[in-house]
Amino acid sequence: MTFKQAKDNKHWYIGKATINGEEYTVNMMRFEKPSDFGIAEGRISKLYIFSKTEEALWYDREWVRTTPKNNTKEIQKLYEEIIKEWN
């Protein structure tokens, strides 16, 4: 998965991933320094993983949605990869 930095906000990143034939969009707000508001006090303070039919994971300075309805293991793996590389 690769992310593109948003042109209008240097902290927003946008990416796409395909899981079992379904395309997911990933939006995240990431800062250079860790924060109390970040996931596990890391650098990602907002993270949205969603498809056309589902909000799979949603973190907005706290967990809003943690249990995807579909592709649970694959979305968990995607989440772990994002955290490992970007948080």
PyMOL CGO cylinders between C-alpha atoms (Angstrom):
from pymol import cmd
from pymol.cgo import CYLINDER

trace = [
    CYLINDER, 0.00, 0.00, 0.00, 1.26, 3.44, -0.85, 0.3, 1, 1, 1, 1, 1, 1,
    CYLINDER, 1.26, 3.44, -0.85, -0.06, 6.76, 0.34, 0.3, 1, 1, 1, 1, 1, 1,
    CYLINDER, -0.06, 6.76, 0.34, -0.24, 10.12, -1.37, 0.3, 1, 1, 1, 1, 1, 1,
    CYLINDER, -0.24, 10.12, -1.37, 0.02, 13.26, 0.67, 0.3, 1, 1, 1, 1, 1, 1,
    CYLINDER, 0.02, 13.26, 0.67, -2.98, 15.54, 0.25, 0.3, 1, 1, 1, 1, 1, 1,
    CYLINDER, -2.98, 15.54, 0.25, -2.15, 18.71, -1.67, 0.3, 1, 1, 1, 1, 1, 1,
    CYLINDER, -2.15, 18.71, -1.67, -4.08, 21.03, 0.63, 0.3, 1, 1, 1, 1, 1, 1,
    CYLINDER, -4.08, 21.03, 0.63, -2.96, 19.59, 3.99, 0.3, 1, 1, 1, 1, 1, 1,
    CYLINDER, -2.96, 19.59, 3.99, 0.50, 18.13, 4.61, 0.3, 1, 1, 1, 1, 1, 1,
    CYLINDER, 0.50, 18.13, 4.61, -0.78, 15.95, 7.45, 0.3, 1, 1, 1, 1, 1, 1,
    CYLINDER, -0.78, 15.95, 7.45, -3.44, 14.06, 5.45, 0.3, 1, 1, 1, 1, 1, 1,
    CYLINDER, -3.44, 14.06, 5.45, -2.54, 10.95, 3.48, 0.3, 1, 1, 1, 1, 1, 1,
    CYLINDER, -2.54, 10.95, 3.48, -4.77, 8.94, 1.14, 0.3, 1, 1, 1, 1, 1, 1,
    CYLINDER, -4.77, 8.94, 1.14, -4.28, 5.38, -0.10, 0.3, 1, 1, 1, 1, 1, 1,
    CYLINDER, -4.28, 5.38, -0.10, -6.15, 2.42, -1.56, 0.3, 1, 1, 1, 1, 1, 1,
    CYLINDER, -6.15, 2.42, -1.56, -6.04, -1.32, -0.88, 0.3, 1, 1, 1, 1, 1, 1,
    CYLINDER, -6.04, -1.32, -0.88, -7.91, -4.27, -2.40, 0.3, 1, 1, 1, 1, 1, 1,
    CYLINDER, -7.91, -4.27, -2.40, -9.04, -7.04, -0.07, 0.3, 1, 1, 1, 1, 1, 1,
    CYLINDER, -9.04, -7.04, -0.07, -10.83, -10.11, -1.51, 0.3, 1, 1, 1, 1, 1, 1,
    CYLINDER, -10.83, -10.11, -1.51, -11.78, -8.12, -4.60, 0.3, 1, 1, 1, 1, 1, 1,
    CYLINDER, -11.78, -8.12, -4.60, -13.21, -5.18, -2.66, 0.3, 1, 1, 1, 1, 1, 1,
    CYLINDER, -13.21, -5.18, -2.66, -11.45, -1.84, -2.85, 0.3, 1, 1, 1, 1, 1, 1,
    CYLINDER, -11.45, -1.84, -2.85, -10.87, 0.05, 0.39, 0.3, 1, 1, 1, 1, 1, 1,
    CYLINDER, -10.87, 0.05, 0.39, -9.89, 3.68, 0.77, 0.3, 1, 1, 1, 1, 1, 1,
    CYLINDER, -9.89, 3.68, 0.77, -7.57, 4.61, 3.60, 0.3, 1, 1, 1, 1, 1, 1,
    CYLINDER, -7.57, 4.61, 3.60, -7.37, 8.19, 4.89, 0.3, 1, 1, 1, 1, 1, 1,
    CYLINDER, -7.37, 8.19, 4.89, -5.11, 9.13, 7.74, 0.3, 1, 1, 1, 1, 1, 1,
    CYLINDER, -5.11, 9.13, 7.74, -3.89, 12.21, 9.53, 0.3, 1, 1, 1, 1, 1, 1,
    CYLINDER, -3.89, 12.21, 9.53, -0.30, 11.74, 10.58, 0.3, 1, 1, 1, 1, 1, 1,
    CYLINDER, -0.30, 11.74, 10.58, 2.10, 14.04, 12.37, 0.3, 1, 1, 1, 1, 1, 1,
    CYLINDER, 2.10, 14.04, 12.37, 5.88, 13.93, 12.68, 0.3, 1, 1, 1, 1, 1, 1,
    CYLINDER, 5.88, 13.93, 12.68, 5.82, 13.63, 16.47, 0.3, 1, 1, 1, 1, 1, 1,
    CYLINDER, 5.82, 13.63, 16.47, 3.81, 11.17, 18.59, 0.3, 1, 1, 1, 1, 1, 1,
    CYLINDER, 3.81, 11.17, 18.59, 0.83, 12.50, 20.52, 0.3, 1, 1, 1, 1, 1, 1,
    CYLINDER, 0.83, 12.50, 20.52, -1.54, 11.53, 23.32, 0.3, 1, 1, 1, 1, 1, 1,
    CYLINDER, -1.54, 11.53, 23.32, -4.27, 11.68, 20.64, 0.3, 1, 1, 1, 1, 1, 1,
    CYLINDER, -4.27, 11.68, 20.64, -2.50, 9.21, 18.32, 0.3, 1, 1, 1, 1, 1, 1,
    CYLINDER, -2.50, 9.21, 18.32, -3.17, 5.50, 18.02, 0.3, 1, 1, 1, 1, 1, 1,
    CYLINDER, -3.17, 5.50, 18.02, -1.21, 3.95, 20.90, 0.3, 1, 1, 1, 1, 1, 1,
    CYLINDER, -1.21, 3.95, 20.90, 0.15, 7.47, 21.52, 0.3, 1, 1, 1, 1, 1, 1,
    CYLINDER, 0.15, 7.47, 21.52, 1.75, 7.40, 18.07, 0.3, 1, 1, 1, 1, 1, 1,
    CYLINDER, 1.75, 7.40, 18.07, 1.77, 9.73, 15.08, 0.3, 1, 1, 1, 1, 1, 1,
    CYLINDER, 1.77, 9.73, 15.08, -1.56, 8.74, 13.48, 0.3, 1, 1, 1, 1, 1, 1,
    CYLINDER, -1.56, 8.74, 13.48, -4.36, 10.78, 15.05, 0.3, 1, 1, 1, 1, 1, 1,
    CYLINDER, -4.36, 10.78, 15.05, -7.08, 9.93, 12.52, 0.3, 1, 1, 1, 1, 1, 1,
    CYLINDER, -7.08, 9.93, 12.52, -7.48, 6.75, 10.47, 0.3, 1, 1, 1, 1, 1, 1,
    CYLINDER, -7.48, 6.75, 10.47, -10.41, 5.77, 8.27, 0.3, 1, 1, 1, 1, 1, 1,
    CYLINDER, -10.41, 5.77, 8.27, -10.56, 2.50, 6.35, 0.3, 1, 1, 1, 1, 1, 1,
    CYLINDER, -10.56, 2.50, 6.35, -13.74, 2.18, 4.31, 0.3, 1, 1, 1, 1, 1, 1,
    CYLINDER, -13.74, 2.18, 4.31, -15.27, 0.71, 1.17, 0.3, 1, 1, 1, 1, 1, 1,
    CYLINDER, -15.27, 0.71, 1.17, -18.32, 1.68, -0.85, 0.3, 1, 1, 1, 1, 1, 1,
    CYLINDER, -18.32, 1.68, -0.85, -20.45, -0.40, 1.49, 0.3, 1, 1, 1, 1, 1, 1,
    CYLINDER, -20.45, -0.40, 1.49, -18.71, -0.32, 4.87, 0.3, 1, 1, 1, 1, 1, 1,
    CYLINDER, -18.71, -0.32, 4.87, -16.80, 1.80, 7.36, 0.3, 1, 1, 1, 1, 1, 1,
    CYLINDER, -16.80, 1.80, 7.36, -14.34, -0.92, 8.34, 0.3, 1, 1, 1, 1, 1, 1,
    CYLINDER, -14.34, -0.92, 8.34, -12.19, 0.92, 10.92, 0.3, 1, 1, 1, 1, 1, 1,
    CYLINDER, -12.19, 0.92, 10.92, -12.49, 4.46, 12.19, 0.3, 1, 1, 1, 1, 1, 1,
    CYLINDER, -12.49, 4.46, 12.19, -10.16, 6.21, 14.62, 0.3, 1, 1, 1, 1, 1, 1,
    CYLINDER, -10.16, 6.21, 14.62, -10.68, 9.92, 15.26, 0.3, 1, 1, 1, 1, 1, 1,
    CYLINDER, -10.68, 9.92, 15.26, -8.42, 10.65, 18.25, 0.3, 1, 1, 1, 1, 1, 1,
    CYLINDER, -8.42, 10.65, 18.25, -10.23, 7.70, 19.86, 0.3, 1, 1, 1, 1, 1, 1,
    CYLINDER, -10.23, 7.70, 19.86, -11.75, 4.51, 18.49, 0.3, 1, 1, 1, 1, 1, 1,
    CYLINDER, -11.75, 4.51, 18.49, -15.14, 5.06, 16.89, 0.3, 1, 1, 1, 1, 1, 1,
    CYLINDER, -15.14, 5.06, 16.89, -15.46, 1.75, 14.99, 0.3, 1, 1, 1, 1, 1, 1,
    CYLINDER, -15.46, 1.75, 14.99, -13.17, -1.19, 15.67, 0.3, 1, 1, 1, 1, 1, 1,
    CYLINDER, -13.17, -1.19, 15.67, -15.03, -4.19, 14.26, 0.3, 1, 1, 1, 1, 1, 1,
    CYLINDER, -15.03, -4.19, 14.26, -15.40, -4.50, 10.50, 0.3, 1, 1, 1, 1, 1, 1,
    CYLINDER, -15.40, -4.50, 10.50, -18.38, -6.50, 9.20, 0.3, 1, 1, 1, 1, 1, 1,
    CYLINDER, -18.38, -6.50, 9.20, -16.44, -8.12, 6.34, 0.3, 1, 1, 1, 1, 1, 1,
    CYLINDER, -16.44, -8.12, 6.34, -12.86, -9.27, 5.65, 0.3, 1, 1, 1, 1, 1, 1,
    CYLINDER, -12.86, -9.27, 5.65, -12.03, -8.95, 9.34, 0.3, 1, 1, 1, 1, 1, 1,
    CYLINDER, -12.03, -8.95, 9.34, -8.67, -10.75, 9.29, 0.3, 1, 1, 1, 1, 1, 1,
    CYLINDER, -8.67, -10.75, 9.29, -7.52, -9.00, 6.13, 0.3, 1, 1, 1, 1, 1, 1,
    CYLINDER, -7.52, -9.00, 6.13, -8.50, -5.56, 7.41, 0.3, 1, 1, 1, 1, 1, 1,
    CYLINDER, -8.50, -5.56, 7.41, -6.72, -6.30, 10.69, 0.3, 1, 1, 1, 1, 1, 1,
    CYLINDER, -6.72, -6.30, 10.69, -3.59, -7.21, 8.71, 0.3, 1, 1, 1, 1, 1, 1,
    CYLINDER, -3.59, -7.21, 8.71, -3.89, -3.99, 6.67, 0.3, 1, 1, 1, 1, 1, 1,
    CYLINDER, -3.89, -3.99, 6.67, -4.29, -2.00, 9.89, 0.3, 1, 1, 1, 1, 1, 1,
    CYLINDER, -4.29, -2.00, 9.89, -1.22, -3.66, 11.41, 0.3, 1, 1, 1, 1, 1, 1,
    CYLINDER, -1.22, -3.66, 11.41, 0.85, -2.85, 8.30, 0.3, 1, 1, 1, 1, 1, 1,
    CYLINDER, 0.85, -2.85, 8.30, -0.22, 0.79, 8.44, 0.3, 1, 1, 1, 1, 1, 1,
    CYLINDER, -0.22, 0.79, 8.44, 0.63, 1.05, 12.13, 0.3, 1, 1, 1, 1, 1, 1,
    CYLINDER, 0.63, 1.05, 12.13, 4.01, -0.65, 11.69, 0.3, 1, 1, 1, 1, 1, 1,
    CYLINDER, 4.01, -0.65, 11.69, 5.10, 1.62, 8.85, 0.3, 1, 1, 1, 1, 1, 1,
    CYLINDER, 5.10, 1.62, 8.85, 3.39, 4.95, 9.60, 0.3, 1, 1, 1, 1, 1, 1,
    CYLINDER, 3.39, 4.95, 9.60, 2.69, 5.22, 13.34, 0.3, 1, 1, 1, 1, 1, 1,
]
cmd.load_cgo(trace, "trace")
